Amino acid sequence: MPKLLVLVSGLPCSGKTTVAQIIARSFNAPILSMGDVVREEASKLGEDPGKIATLLRLREGRRAIAKRLVDKLRGVDSEVVVIEGVRGPDEVSLLKEESGCDVFLVYVVASRPVREERFRRRARQDDVGLTTVNVRDLRESLYGILDLLMIADSVVVNDYENVQELEEHVNSKVVPRIRERLR
């Protein structure tokens, strides 16, 4: 089992995946994605990922996605594991309890106009128009994602024009704090 889980959270198109990749490179750590877990389940059932994320949480509780991710975590042999896409305090608690690891929570924020532009450019299957931004924000706020901002160990404001600026920021401000936690 890892020594430290770095959990990366934030609203859609805030830059969670990019921040997770930057952190993972700094520690030569694997990334596990909560969204991938949802997309795998949706693919098995031939359903929309957003619908499946909600159904799983309604049927099995707010920890449903994290429970599935713990199974993947058990096979990982690395001091640090980055988990991208944590959506609420219940998921943080479960990951901490089940792994026995210390947790470092990074919350990524970006302004609404920046997120909308990223949404347009990303064009993922479950990204269907700007109305979806509102729907996804509402859905994720119901999961408790906004509560994570209050308990985050580090907050990254990601309105950067390019990835190099974001990488500079994460490597100079966030990564040293994670290294300190590892000591």
TORPA-4810 file (N, C-alpha, C, O; in nm, 3 decimals):
<nodes>
NODE_1_0.084_-0.119_0.000_0.000_0.000_0.000_0.088_0.125_0.000_0.198_0.125_0.056_M
NODE_2_0.040_0.229_-0.063_0.114_0.355_-0.065_0.125_0.418_0.074_0.052_0.382_0.166_P
NODE_3_0.216_0.512_0.087_0.232_0.588_0.211_0.140_0.710_0.209_0.089_0.752_0.313_K
NODE_4_0.121_0.768_0.089_0.043_0.892_0.077_-0.046_0.886_-0.047_-0.002_0.849_-0.156_L
NODE_5_-0.171_0.925_-0.028_-0.263_0.942_-0.139_-0.277_1.092_-0.163_-0.312_1.167_-0.072_L
NODE_6_-0.249_1.136_-0.284_-0.272_1.275_-0.322_-0.405_1.276_-0.398_-0.414_1.223_-0.509_V
NODE_7_-0.505_1.336_-0.337_-0.639_1.341_-0.396_-0.656_1.474_-0.465_-0.627_1.579_-0.407_L
NODE_8_-0.702_1.472_-0.589_-0.721_1.594_-0.666_-0.869_1.608_-0.697_-0.932_1.517_-0.752_V
NODE_9_-0.925_1.724_-0.661_-1.067_1.748_-0.678_-1.090_1.885_-0.742_-0.999_1.967_-0.750_S
NODE_10_-1.212_1.907_-0.786_-1.251_2.035_-0.844_-1.367_2.013_-0.940_-1.396_1.900_-0.980_G
NODE_11_-1.433_2.120_-0.976_-1.546_2.113_-1.069_-1.498_2.073_-1.208_-1.379_2.082_-1.238_L
NODE_12_-1.590_2.030_-1.294_-1.552_1.991_-1.430_-1.476_2.102_-1.504_-1.512_2.219_-1.497_P
NODE_13_-1.372_2.061_-1.574_-1.288_2.148_-1.657_-1.209_2.251_-1.576_-1.169_2.355_-1.630_C
NODE_14_-1.188_2.223_-1.448_-1.104_2.313_-1.368_-0.956_2.282_-1.390_-0.871_2.366_-1.363_S
NODE_15_-0.927_2.163_-1.440_-0.788_2.124_-1.465_-0.738_2.014_-1.373_-0.618_1.999_-1.355_G
NODE_16_-0.829_1.937_-1.316_-0.792_1.829_-1.223_-0.694_1.731_-1.286_-0.592_1.697_-1.227_K
NODE_17_-0.726_1.685_-1.405_-0.643_1.584_-1.469_-0.503_1.637_-1.496_-0.405_1.567_-1.474_T
NODE_18_-0.494_1.759_-1.543_-0.363_1.819_-1.571_-0.282_1.834_-1.443_-0.163_1.803_-1.440_T
NODE_19_-0.345_1.883_-1.337_-0.276_1.898_-1.208_-0.233_1.760_-1.157_-0.121_1.745_-1.106_V
NODE_20_-0.320_1.661_-1.169_-0.285_1.525_-1.126_-0.163_1.473_-1.203_-0.075_1.410_-1.145_A
NODE_21_-0.159_1.498_-1.333_-0.046_1.453_-1.415_0.085_1.522_-1.373_0.189_1.458_-1.367_Q
NODE_22_0.078_1.650_-1.344_0.197_1.724_-1.301_0.250_1.666_-1.170_0.369_1.642_-1.155_I
NODE_23_0.160_1.645_-1.075_0.200_1.590_-0.945_0.256_1.449_-0.963_0.360_1.415_-0.906_I
NODE_24_0.188_1.367_-1.041_0.232_1.229_-1.062_0.373_1.225_-1.122_0.455_1.142_-1.081_A
NODE_25_0.401_1.312_-1.217_0.536_1.316_-1.277_0.641_1.350_-1.172_0.752_1.295_-1.173_R
NODE_26_0.607_1.440_-1.082_0.703_1.482_-0.979_0.739_1.370_-0.883_0.848_1.371_-0.825_S
NODE_27_0.651_1.274_-0.866_0.675_1.165_-0.772_0.687_1.028_-0.841_0.696_0.925_-0.775_F
NODE_28_0.687_1.029_-0.974_0.686_0.905_-1.050_0.575_0.813_-0.997_0.595_0.693_-0.976_N
NODE_29_0.459_0.873_-0.978_0.346_0.805_-0.915_0.239_0.770_-1.018_0.221_0.841_-1.116_A
NODE_30_0.169_0.661_-0.994_0.056_0.629_-1.081_-0.064_0.719_-1.050_-0.075_0.775_-0.941_P
NODE_31_-0.152_0.731_-1.148_-0.277_0.807_-1.131_-0.393_0.709_-1.145_-0.401_0.631_-1.239_I
NODE_32_-0.483_0.716_-1.048_-0.610_0.643_-1.057_-0.719_0.749_-1.071_-0.716_0.850_-1.002_L
NODE_33_-0.814_0.725_-1.159_-0.917_0.824_-1.188_-1.054_0.775_-1.146_-1.099_0.669_-1.188_S
NODE_34_-1.120_0.854_-1.063_-1.258_0.823_-1.023_-1.348_0.824_-1.147_-1.439_0.742_-1.159_M
NODE_35_-1.323_0.919_-1.238_-1.402_0.928_-1.361_-1.388_0.805_-1.447_-1.485_0.761_-1.509_G
NODE_36_-1.268_0.746_-1.451_-1.248_0.623_-1.528_-1.331_0.509_-1.470_-1.385_0.427_-1.543_D
NODE_37_-1.340_0.505_-1.336_-1.422_0.403_-1.271_-1.567_0.418_-1.316_-1.633_0.319_-1.349_V
NODE_38_-1.616_0.541_-1.316_-1.754_0.567_-1.359_-1.772_0.532_-1.506_-1.870_0.466_-1.542_V
NODE_39_-1.679_0.574_-1.591_-1.690_0.545_-1.734_-1.686_0.394_-1.761_-1.755_0.346_-1.852_R
NODE_40_-1.606_0.319_-1.685_-1.603_0.172_-1.700_-1.740_0.112_-1.668_-1.790_0.027_-1.742_E
NODE_41_-1.799_0.156_-1.558_-1.931_0.107_-1.518_-2.035_0.144_-1.624_-2.120_0.062_-1.660_E
NODE_42_-2.028_0.268_-1.673_-2.124_0.314_-1.774_-2.110_0.234_-1.903_-2.210_0.200_-1.966_A
NODE_43_-1.987_0.204_-1.940_-1.963_0.127_-2.061_-2.021_-0.014_-2.049_-2.081_-0.065_-2.143_S
NODE_44_-2.002_-0.076_-1.933_-2.057_-0.211_-1.910_-2.209_-0.212_-1.925_-2.267_-0.307_-1.977_K
NODE_45_-2.272_-0.104_-1.879_-2.418_-0.097_-1.877_-2.476_-0.025_-1.999_-2.598_-0.020_-2.016_L
NODE_46_-2.389_0.031_-2.084_-2.436_0.103_-2.202_-2.514_0.229_-2.166_-2.611_0.263_-2.233_G
NODE_47_-2.470_0.297_-2.062_-2.540_0.416_-2.012_-2.449_0.538_-2.011_-2.327_0.526_-2.027_E
NODE_48_-2.508_0.654_-1.992_-2.438_0.780_-1.979_-2.360_0.782_-1.847_-2.416_0.747_-1.743_D
NODE_49_-2.232_0.822_-1.848_-2.153_0.826_-1.724_-2.216_0.911_-1.612_-2.212_0.873_-1.496_P
NODE_50_-2.272_1.025_-1.647_-2.335_1.110_-1.546_-2.450_1.040_-1.477_-2.467_1.050_-1.355_G
NODE_51_-2.528_0.970_-1.556_-2.642_0.895_-1.501_-2.592_0.784_-1.409_-2.647_0.763_-1.301_K
NODE_52_-2.489_0.713_-1.452_-2.435_0.602_-1.372_-2.374_0.653_-1.243_-2.392_0.592_-1.138_I
NODE_53_-2.302_0.765_-1.248_-2.242_0.821_-1.126_-2.350_0.851_-1.023_-2.333_0.822_-0.904_A
NODE_54_-2.459_0.908_-1.068_-2.569_0.940_-0.978_-2.639_0.815_-0.928_-2.666_0.802_-0.809_T
NODE_55_-2.668_0.722_-1.018_-2.737_0.597_-0.979_-2.656_0.517_-0.878_-2.711_0.467_-0.780_L
NODE_56_-2.525_0.504_-0.902_-2.442_0.430_-0.807_-2.445_0.494_-0.669_-2.455_0.425_-0.568_L
NODE_57_-2.436_0.626_-0.666_-2.437_0.694_-0.536_-2.574_0.685_-0.468_-2.582_0.675_-0.346_R
NODE_58_-2.681_0.688_-0.546_-2.814_0.674_-0.488_-2.836_0.533_-0.434_-2.891_0.516_-0.325_L
NODE_59_-2.795_0.433_-0.510_-2.817_0.294_-0.471_-2.724_0.247_-0.359_-2.764_0.175_-0.268_R
NODE_60_-2.597_0.291_-0.369_-2.495_0.235_-0.279_-2.437_0.337_-0.181_-2.356_0.302_-0.095_E
NODE_61_-2.478_0.462_-0.192_-2.426_0.565_-0.104_-2.315_0.646_-0.168_-2.264_0.612_-0.275_G
NODE_62_-2.280_0.755_-0.101_-2.182_0.849_-0.158_-2.042_0.791_-0.173_-1.957_0.851_-0.239_R
NODE_63_-2.017_0.678_-0.113_-1.884_0.616_-0.120_-1.873_0.514_-0.234_-1.768_0.451_-0.249_R
NODE_64_-1.977_0.496_-0.312_-1.984_0.389_-0.412_-1.867_0.389_-0.510_-1.810_0.284_-0.537_A
NODE_65_-1.832_0.504_-0.563_-1.724_0.510_-0.663_-1.590_0.485_-0.595_-1.506_0.412_-0.648_I
NODE_66_-1.571_0.545_-0.478_-1.446_0.526_-0.405_-1.425_0.380_-0.367_-1.312_0.330_-0.370_A
NODE_67_-1.533_0.309_-0.332_-1.523_0.166_-0.298_-1.465_0.088_-0.416_-1.380_0.001_-0.397_K
NODE_68_-1.511_0.120_-0.535_-1.460_0.051_-0.654_-1.314_0.086_-0.680_-1.237_0.003_-0.727_R
NODE_69_-1.276_0.207_-0.649_-1.138_0.249_-0.672_-1.042_0.183_-0.572_-0.927_0.157_-0.606_L
NODE_70_-1.089_0.157_-0.450_-1.004_0.093_-0.349_-0.952_-0.041_-0.399_-0.838_-0.077_-0.372_V
NODE_71_-1.034_-0.115_-0.472_-0.990_-0.243_-0.526_-0.869_-0.224_-0.618_-0.775_-0.303_-0.615_D
NODE_72_-0.872_-0.120_-0.699_-0.760_-0.089_-0.788_-0.637_-0.044_-0.709_-0.524_-0.073_-0.747_K
NODE_73_-0.660_0.027_-0.601_-0.553_0.082_-0.517_-0.472_-0.029_-0.450_-0.351_-0.017_-0.431_L
NODE_74_-0.540_-0.136_-0.414_-0.473_-0.246_-0.341_-0.357_-0.307_-0.419_-0.262_-0.356_-0.358_R
NODE_75_-0.363_-0.305_-0.550_-0.258_-0.365_-0.629_-0.143_-0.272_-0.665_-0.052_-0.311_-0.738_G
NODE_76_-0.146_-0.150_-0.613_-0.045_-0.051_-0.652_0.073_-0.054_-0.556_0.055_-0.050_-0.434_V
NODE_77_0.193_-0.061_-0.612_0.315_-0.061_-0.531_0.392_0.068_-0.559_0.479_0.072_-0.646_D
NODE_78_0.359_0.172_-0.485_0.422_0.303_-0.502_0.407_0.381_-0.372_0.305_0.369_-0.304_S
NODE_79_0.507_0.461_-0.339_0.500_0.540_-0.215_0.387_0.642_-0.220_0.320_0.669_-0.120_E
NODE_80_0.366_0.700_-0.340_0.262_0.800_-0.360_0.170_0.753_-0.471_0.216_0.701_-0.573_V
NODE_81_0.040_0.770_-0.452_-0.058_0.745_-0.557_-0.143_0.870_-0.569_-0.190_0.925_-0.469_V
NODE_82_-0.163_0.915_-0.692_-0.248_1.030_-0.719_-0.386_0.979_-0.761_-0.398_0.897_-0.852_V
NODE_83_-0.489_1.028_-0.693_-0.626_0.990_-0.728_-0.698_1.115_-0.775_-0.715_1.211_-0.700_I
NODE_84_-0.739_1.112_-0.901_-0.800_1.229_-0.965_-0.951_1.213_-0.967_-1.004_1.107_-1.001_E
NODE_85_-1.021_1.322_-0.932_-1.165_1.324_-0.947_-1.246_1.291_-0.823_-1.361_1.249_-0.835_G
NODE_86_-1.189_1.307_-0.706_-1.264_1.283_-0.582_-1.375_1.387_-0.574_-1.353_1.505_-0.601_V
NODE_87_-1.497_1.342_-0.537_-1.613_1.431_-0.544_-1.673_1.472_-0.410_-1.760_1.559_-0.408_R
NODE_88_-1.629_1.415_-0.299_-1.690_1.455_-0.173_-1.616_1.403_-0.052_-1.533_1.313_-0.063_G
NODE_89_-1.647_1.460_0.065_-1.581_1.420_0.190_-1.599_1.271_0.222_-1.509_1.210_0.281_P
NODE_90_-1.712_1.213_0.186_-1.733_1.070_0.212_-1.632_0.985_0.135_-1.583_0.884_0.186_D
NODE_91_-1.600_1.027_0.013_-1.500_0.953_-0.065_-1.361_0.969_-0.003_-1.285_0.873_0.004_E
NODE_92_-1.330_1.090_0.043_-1.200_1.113_0.108_-1.188_1.023_0.230_-1.086_0.957_0.249_V
NODE_93_-1.292_1.020_0.313_-1.291_0.938_0.435_-1.271_0.790_0.402_-1.190_0.722_0.464_S
NODE_94_-1.346_0.742_0.305_-1.335_0.600_0.270_-1.194_0.567_0.220_-1.136_0.466_0.261_L
NODE_95_-1.140_0.650_0.132_-1.005_0.624_0.079_-0.902_0.622_0.191_-0.811_0.539_0.191_L
NODE_96_-0.915_0.713_0.284_-0.822_0.720_0.397_-0.838_0.596_0.487_-0.739_0.534_0.526_K
NODE_97_-0.962_0.562_0.520_-0.990_0.448_0.608_-0.944_0.316_0.545_-0.874_0.237_0.609_E
NODE_98_-0.985_0.294_0.421_-0.957_0.166_0.356_-0.809_0.146_0.324_-0.760_0.033_0.326_E
NODE_99_-0.739_0.254_0.294_-0.598_0.241_0.257_-0.506_0.248_0.378_-0.396_0.192_0.375_S
NODE_100_-0.550_0.316_0.485_-0.464_0.338_0.600_-0.355_0.439_0.571_-0.260_0.454_0.648_G
NODE_101_-0.368_0.510_0.459_-0.266_0.606_0.415_-0.299_0.747_0.463_-0.413_0.779_0.495_C
NODE_102_-0.195_0.829_0.468_-0.215_0.971_0.487_-0.273_1.025_0.356_-0.251_0.967_0.250_D
NODE_103_-0.345_1.135_0.365_-0.409_1.194_0.248_-0.370_1.340_0.237_-0.366_1.412_0.338_V
NODE_104_-0.341_1.385_0.115_-0.315_1.525_0.085_-0.415_1.564_-0.023_-0.412_1.511_-0.134_F
NODE_105_-0.504_1.658_0.009_-0.612_1.696_-0.083_-0.579_1.827_-0.154_-0.554_1.930_-0.092_L
NODE_106_-0.579_1.819_-0.287_-0.557_1.936_-0.372_-0.690_1.969_-0.439_-0.751_1.884_-0.503_V
NODE_107_-0.735_2.094_-0.423_-0.860_2.137_-0.486_-0.825_2.236_-0.596_-0.755_2.334_-0.571_Y
NODE_108_-0.873_2.210_-0.717_-0.842_2.294_-0.833_-0.966_2.376_-0.868_-1.075_2.321_-0.885_V
NODE_109_-0.947_2.507_-0.880_-1.057_2.595_-0.920_-1.018_2.671_-1.046_-0.900_2.696_-1.071_V
NODE_110_-1.117_2.707_-1.123_-1.097_2.792_-1.241_-1.224_2.874_-1.258_-1.332_2.832_-1.218_A
NODE_111_-1.210_2.991_-1.316_-1.325_3.079_-1.335_-1.424_3.016_-1.433_-1.389_2.931_-1.514_S
NODE_112_-1.546_3.059_-1.423_-1.653_3.006_-1.509_-1.621_3.022_-1.658_-1.633_2.924_-1.732_R
NODE_113_-1.580_3.141_-1.706_-1.550_3.153_-1.850_-1.438_3.060_-1.896_-1.445_3.005_-2.007_P
NODE_114_-1.337_3.042_-1.814_-1.227_2.952_-1.850_-1.277_2.809_-1.858_-1.244_2.736_-1.951_V
NODE_115_-1.356_2.768_-1.760_-1.411_2.633_-1.759_-1.501_2.609_-1.880_-1.496_2.503_-1.941_R
NODE_116_-1.584_2.708_-1.915_-1.673_2.692_-2.031_-1.592_2.673_-2.160_-1.626_2.591_-2.244_E
NODE_117_-1.485_2.750_-2.174_-1.401_2.737_-2.294_-1.334_2.599_-2.298_-1.328_2.536_-2.404_E
NODE_118_-1.285_2.553_-2.186_-1.224_2.420_-2.180_-1.327_2.312_-2.212_-1.297_2.214_-2.280_R
NODE_119_-1.447_2.331_-2.163_-1.556_2.238_-2.188_-1.581_2.226_-2.339_-1.595_2.115_-2.392_F
NODE_120_-1.586_2.340_-2.407_-1.608_2.341_-2.552_-1.496_2.268_-2.625_-1.520_2.189_-2.716_R
NODE_121_-1.372_2.295_-2.583_-1.257_2.234_-2.650_-1.245_2.085_-2.622_-1.203_2.009_-2.709_R
NODE_122_-1.282_2.043_-2.501_-1.263_1.904_-2.460_-1.351_1.809_-2.541_-1.304_1.705_-2.586_R
NODE_123_-1.477_1.844_-2.559_-1.571_1.766_-2.640_-1.570_1.617_-2.610_-1.560_1.534_-2.700_A
NODE_124_-1.579_1.583_-2.481_-1.589_1.443_-2.441_-1.732_1.396_-2.461_-1.824_1.478_-2.472_R
NODE_125_-1.753_1.267_-2.465_-1.886_1.209_-2.491_-1.993_1.266_-2.398_-2.105_1.295_-2.441_Q
NODE_126_-1.958_1.282_-2.269_-2.058_1.330_-2.174_-2.061_1.483_-2.162_-2.127_1.536_-2.073_D
NODE_127_-1.992_1.553_-2.251_-1.993_1.699_-2.256_-2.083_1.741_-2.373_-2.041_1.738_-2.488_D
NODE_128_-2.206_1.779_-2.342_-2.299_1.811_-2.450_-2.357_1.950_-2.430_-2.469_1.965_-2.380_V
NODE_129_-2.282_2.053_-2.467_-2.333_2.189_-2.460_-2.313_2.254_-2.324_-2.287_2.187_-2.224_G
NODE_130_-2.327_2.385_-2.323_-2.302_2.461_-2.200_-2.406_2.437_-2.092_-2.378_2.456_-1.974_L
NODE_131_-2.525_2.397_-2.131_-2.625_2.362_-2.029_-2.571_2.250_-1.942_-2.599_2.244_-1.822_T
NODE_132_-2.493_2.163_-2.003_-2.434_2.052_-1.929_-2.339_2.102_-1.821_-2.327_2.038_-1.716_T
NODE_133_-2.271_2.213_-1.844_-2.183_2.269_-1.741_-2.266_2.297_-1.616_-2.225_2.261_-1.506_V
NODE_134_-2.380_2.361_-1.633_-2.467_2.391_-1.519_-2.517_2.264_-1.452_-2.517_2.254_-1.329_N
NODE_135_-2.559_2.168_-1.531_-2.611_2.042_-1.477_-2.501_1.968_-1.402_-2.524_1.919_-1.291_V
NODE_136_-2.383_1.960_-1.461_-2.272_1.889_-1.396_-2.230_1.958_-1.268_-2.203_1.892_-1.167_R
NODE_137_-2.223_2.093_-1.269_-2.188_2.166_-1.147_-2.288_2.138_-1.036_-2.250_2.115_-0.922_D
NODE_138_-2.415_2.142_-1.070_-2.520_2.115_-0.971_-2.509_1.973_-0.918_-2.512_1.950_-0.797_L
NODE_139_-2.496_1.878_-1.009_-2.487_1.737_-0.969_-2.367_1.716_-0.875_-2.379_1.651_-0.771_R
NODE_140_-2.254_1.772_-0.912_-2.134_1.751_-0.831_-2.141_1.824_-0.698_-2.083_1.779_-0.599_E
NODE_141_-2.211_1.937_-0.694_-2.228_2.005_-0.566_-2.314_1.919_-0.472_-2.294_1.922_-0.351_S
NODE_142_-2.407_1.844_-0.528_-2.488_1.753_-0.446_-2.406_1.637_-0.391_-2.439_1.582_-0.287_L
NODE_143_-2.298_1.600_-0.461_-2.208_1.495_-0.412_-2.123_1.545_-0.295_-2.065_1.464_-0.222_Y
NODE_144_-2.114_1.677_-0.278_-2.033_1.733_-0.170_-1.900_1.790_-0.215_-1.813_1.817_-0.132_G
NODE_145_-1.884_1.809_-0.347_-1.756_1.854_-0.398_-1.714_1.991_-0.344_-1.595_2.015_-0.323_I
NODE_146_-1.810_2.079_-0.322_-1.775_2.213_-0.273_-1.725_2.208_-0.129_-1.648_2.295_-0.088_L
NODE_147_-1.767_2.109_-0.053_-1.718_2.092_0.084_-1.569_2.062_0.087_-1.501_2.094_0.185_D
NODE_148_-1.518_2.002_-0.018_-1.376_1.968_-0.023_-1.287_2.092_-0.027_-1.174_2.089_0.020_L
NODE_149_-1.339_2.199_-0.082_-1.262_2.323_-0.086_-1.225_2.367_0.055_-1.117_2.421_0.077_L
NODE_150_-1.316_2.345_0.150_-1.294_2.389_0.287_-1.193_2.303_0.362_-1.135_2.349_0.461_M
NODE_151_-1.172_2.181_0.318_-1.078_2.094_0.388_-0.951_2.066_0.309_-0.868_1.985_0.350_I
NODE_152_-0.935_2.133_0.195_-0.819_2.109_0.108_-0.689_2.149_0.177_-0.683_2.247_0.250_A
NODE_153_-0.585_2.069_0.150_-0.450_2.102_0.197_-0.386_2.206_0.108_-0.298_2.280_0.151_D
NODE_154_-0.430_2.212_-0.016_-0.377_2.309_-0.112_-0.486_2.341_-0.214_-0.559_2.252_-0.258_S
NODE_155_-0.496_2.468_-0.252_-0.592_2.511_-0.353_-0.512_2.570_-0.470_-0.427_2.656_-0.451_V
NODE_156_-0.541_2.521_-0.589_-0.475_2.569_-0.710_-0.578_2.648_-0.790_-0.681_2.593_-0.831_V
NODE_157_-0.551_2.776_-0.812_-0.637_2.859_-0.896_-0.580_2.847_-1.038_-0.471_2.895_-1.066_V
NODE_158_-0.657_2.783_-1.125_-0.607_2.746_-1.257_-0.676_2.824_-1.369_-0.756_2.769_-1.445_N
NODE_159_-0.646_2.952_-1.377_-0.689_3.032_-1.491_-0.571_3.061_-1.583_-0.572_3.157_-1.659_D
NODE_160_-0.471_2.977_-1.576_-0.349_2.998_-1.654_-0.377_2.986_-1.803_-0.463_2.909_-1.846_Y
NODE_161_-0.305_3.064_-1.879_-0.318_3.064_-2.026_-0.257_2.939_-2.088_-0.300_2.893_-2.194_E
NODE_162_-0.155_2.883_-2.022_-0.092_2.764_-2.078_-0.049_2.668_-1.967_-0.040_2.706_-1.850_N
NODE_163_-0.023_2.546_-2.006_0.009_2.440_-1.911_0.142_2.466_-1.842_0.161_2.427_-1.727_V
NODE_164_0.236_2.530_-1.911_0.368_2.556_-1.852_0.355_2.644_-1.728_0.424_2.620_-1.628_Q
NODE_165_0.269_2.745_-1.733_0.249_2.831_-1.616_0.187_2.753_-1.501_0.227_2.769_-1.385_E
NODE_166_0.090_2.669_-1.532_0.028_2.586_-1.429_0.132_2.491_-1.369_0.139_2.474_-1.248_L
NODE_167_0.211_2.430_-1.455_0.313_2.336_-1.408_0.413_2.405_-1.316_0.452_2.350_-1.213_E
NODE_168_0.455_2.525_-1.354_0.545_2.603_-1.269_0.485_2.626_-1.131_0.551_2.609_-1.028_E
NODE_169_0.358_2.666_-1.130_0.290_2.692_-1.005_0.280_2.565_-0.919_0.316_2.567_-0.801_H
NODE_170_0.234_2.457_-0.977_0.217_2.332_-0.902_0.352_2.282_-0.850_0.362_2.240_-0.735_V
NODE_171_0.454_2.287_-0.934_0.586_2.238_-0.893_0.651_2.326_-0.786_0.729_2.276_-0.705_N
NODE_172_0.620_2.454_-0.786_0.683_2.542_-0.687_0.602_2.558_-0.559_0.659_2.585_-0.453_S
NODE_173_0.471_2.541_-0.566_0.385_2.564_-0.449_0.326_2.437_-0.389_0.322_2.423_-0.267_K
NODE_174_0.281_2.346_-0.471_0.208_2.229_-0.422_0.302_2.112_-0.395_0.297_2.051_-0.288_V
NODE_175_0.388_2.080_-0.491_0.476_1.964_-0.478_0.564_1.972_-0.352_0.578_1.872_-0.283_V
NODE_176_0.623_2.088_-0.319_0.702_2.094_-0.195_0.620_2.062_-0.069_0.672_2.000_0.025_P
NODE_177_0.495_2.103_-0.067_0.409_2.073_0.048_0.378_1.924_0.057_0.367_1.868_0.166_R
NODE_178_0.363_1.861_-0.058_0.342_1.715_-0.060_0.468_1.644_-0.012_0.460_1.550_0.068_I
NODE_179_0.584_1.688_-0.059_0.711_1.627_-0.016_0.727_1.640_0.136_0.772_1.547_0.202_R
NODE_180_0.689_1.754_0.189_0.696_1.774_0.333_0.606_1.675_0.407_0.643_1.624_0.513_E
NODE_181_0.490_1.648_0.353_0.397_1.554_0.416_0.455_1.412_0.416_0.425_1.332_0.505_R
NODE_182_0.538_1.382_0.318_0.597_1.248_0.310_0.703_1.224_0.417_0.735_1.109_0.449_L
NODE_183_0.757_1.330_0.473_0.866_1.313_0.572_0.817_1.255_0.701_0.895_1.235_0.793_R
</nodes>
